[in-house]
């Protein structure tokens, strides 16, 4: 093999290595980049944490005494469920944030089910959650485009 062939082979290998490095950079995205791509998720989780903190603070200051039938954690779960369901509505209405929402919808109803379970009873809520999950799977199965 001549010197020129070796140089060309070396340059070719370098270019391939650079190409693989760039592809690796594209695959591995930092958390910051992921949040920038989907700011709605960051806002939703921040809102859930703020809601939980406010409810815990109100509970410690006895500001929830007028709601004796609701426990602090039930109120936290109810608020988190409403926030998650608001995310579903936003994802359906705003094209920039459109993503699959079935999982988020189920998660929101599970959070609401946990909150309401203390008031109504776990037997009924558990059954309703299972029915809702089954219906969402059924709707998703029939709603898929071929």
Backbone torsions as a table, in degrees:
resi	resn	phi	psi	omega
1	UNK	NA	133.1	-178.0
2	UNK	-81.0	167.7	179.3
3	UNK	-62.0	-38.7	-179.2
4	UNK	-65.7	-41.4	178.6
5	UNK	-63.9	-40.3	178.2
6	UNK	-63.2	-43.4	178.9
7	UNK	-61.8	-43.7	179.6
8	UNK	-63.6	-40.7	178.2
9	UNK	-64.9	-42.3	177.8
10	UNK	-63.0	-42.2	178.7
11	UNK	-65.0	-38.9	179.2
12	UNK	-63.4	-42.7	179.4
13	UNK	-65.3	-40.1	178.0
14	UNK	-61.9	-43.4	179.9
15	UNK	-63.2	-39.9	179.1
16	UNK	-65.6	-40.3	178.4
17	UNK	-63.0	-43.5	178.0
18	UNK	-61.4	-39.9	179.6
19	UNK	-63.1	-44.6	179.5
20	UNK	-65.9	-36.9	178.2
21	UNK	-64.1	-42.5	179.2
22	UNK	-65.3	-39.9	177.9
23	UNK	-64.4	-39.7	177.9
24	UNK	-63.2	-37.8	178.1
25	UNK	-65.0	-36.8	179.9
26	UNK	-68.2	-38.0	-177.8
27	UNK	-71.1	-42.1	-178.7
28	UNK	-91.0	109.1	-179.6
29	UNK	-111.1	140.5	-179.5
30	UNK	-73.2	163.6	177.7
31	UNK	-60.9	-37.9	-179.2
32	UNK	-60.4	-42.4	179.9
33	UNK	-67.6	-38.5	178.4
34	UNK	-64.6	-40.6	179.2
35	UNK	-67.8	-35.4	178.9
36	UNK	-66.2	-35.3	179.3
37	UNK	-70.6	-31.1	-178.8
38	UNK	-133.0	74.5	-177.5
39	UNK	-67.8	-20.6	-179.3
40	UNK	-63.1	-40.5	178.3
41	UNK	-62.5	-41.0	179.0
42	UNK	-63.1	-42.2	179.9
43	UNK	-65.5	-41.4	-178.9
44	UNK	-63.7	-47.4	-178.9
45	UNK	-67.5	-35.8	175.8
46	UNK	-64.5	-42.0	179.1
47	UNK	-63.2	-39.3	178.5
48	UNK	-63.6	-44.9	179.7
49	UNK	-65.7	-41.0	177.9
50	UNK	-63.6	-44.3	178.0
51	UNK	-58.9	-46.8	-179.8
52	UNK	-61.1	-42.7	178.6
53	UNK	-63.6	-42.1	179.1
54	UNK	-64.5	-41.7	-179.7
55	UNK	-67.9	-41.8	177.8
56	UNK	-63.1	-40.7	177.8
57	UNK	-63.6	-45.4	178.4
58	UNK	-62.3	-38.2	177.9
59	UNK	-65.2	-39.8	179.2
60	UNK	-70.2	-27.5	179.3
61	UNK	-92.6	8.8	-178.8
62	UNK	56.8	35.2	176.9
63	UNK	-86.6	-6.6	179.8
64	UNK	-101.1	16.6	-177.4
65	UNK	-65.6	-24.8	179.9
66	UNK	-76.5	-5.8	176.1
67	UNK	-118.1	67.3	-174.2
68	UNK	-66.7	-26.2	-178.0
69	UNK	-78.7	-16.2	179.5
70	UNK	-102.4	128.1	174.2
71	UNK	-84.7	163.3	-178.1
72	UNK	-58.6	-46.4	-176.7
73	UNK	-69.3	-31.5	175.6
74	UNK	-63.8	-40.5	178.4
75	UNK	-67.3	-37.7	177.0
76	UNK	-63.0	-46.9	-179.7
77	UNK	-65.5	-37.6	178.8
78	UNK	-63.9	-46.3	178.5
79	UNK	-63.2	-42.0	178.6
80	UNK	-63.4	-39.6	177.8
81	UNK	-62.9	-42.4	178.5
82	UNK	-64.5	-42.2	179.3
83	UNK	-62.3	-43.4	-179.9
84	UNK	-65.9	-40.1	177.8
85	UNK	-67.5	-32.0	174.0
86	UNK	-65.2	-35.8	175.5
87	UNK	-61.1	-42.0	178.8
88	UNK	-59.9	-45.7	-179.9
89	UNK	-62.0	-43.9	179.6
90	UNK	-63.3	-42.8	-180.0
91	UNK	-63.4	-32.7	179.0
92	UNK	-76.9	-30.8	-174.8
93	UNK	-93.2	-30.9	-175.2
94	UNK	-103.1	115.0	-175.4
95	UNK	-60.2	-31.8	-178.5
96	UNK	-66.1	-26.6	-177.1
97	UNK	-105.2	12.1	-175.7
98	UNK	-67.3	126.9	176.6
99	UNK	-151.7	167.3	174.3
100	UNK	-60.0	136.3	-173.2
101	UNK	-119.8	0.6	-176.6
102	UNK	-59.4	-46.8	179.9
103	UNK	-62.9	-41.7	178.8
104	UNK	-66.7	-38.8	178.0
105	UNK	-62.6	-45.5	178.1
106	UNK	-62.0	-43.9	179.6
107	UNK	-60.0	-42.9	178.8
108	UNK	-62.1	-43.5	179.1
109	UNK	-69.7	-33.0	175.9
110	UNK	-64.5	-43.3	177.6
111	UNK	-61.0	-43.8	177.1
112	UNK	-65.2	-37.0	178.4
113	UNK	-63.5	-39.2	176.8
114	UNK	-63.6	-41.7	-179.1
115	UNK	-66.0	-42.7	-176.4
116	UNK	-81.1	-18.4	-178.4
117	UNK	-58.9	-33.7	178.6
118	UNK	-69.6	-30.3	-177.9
119	UNK	-83.7	-46.6	-172.3
120	UNK	-91.7	-41.0	-176.5
121	UNK	129.2	140.5	-173.5
122	UNK	-71.4	-28.6	180.0
123	UNK	-61.4	-48.3	-179.7
124	UNK	-68.2	-44.8	-178.1
125	UNK	-65.3	-42.5	178.5
126	UNK	-59.1	-43.8	178.7
127	UNK	-63.6	-42.9	179.8
128	UNK	-64.7	-37.9	178.2
129	UNK	-64.6	-44.7	179.4
130	UNK	-63.3	-40.9	177.5
131	UNK	-63.1	-42.8	180.0
132	UNK	-63.3	-41.2	178.1
133	UNK	-64.5	-44.2	178.3
134	UNK	-61.5	-42.5	178.4
135	UNK	-64.9	-39.6	-180.0
136	UNK	-66.4	-37.0	176.7
137	UNK	-66.2	-41.7	178.6
138	UNK	-62.6	-46.6	179.1
139	UNK	-62.8	-40.5	179.5
140	UNK	-66.3	-38.4	178.8
141	UNK	-64.2	-41.9	179.0
142	UNK	-79.4	-23.2	-177.0
143	UNK	-86.2	-5.0	-179.4
144	UNK	-71.0	137.5	177.4
145	UNK	-86.0	145.9	-179.2
146	UNK	-109.2	NA	NA
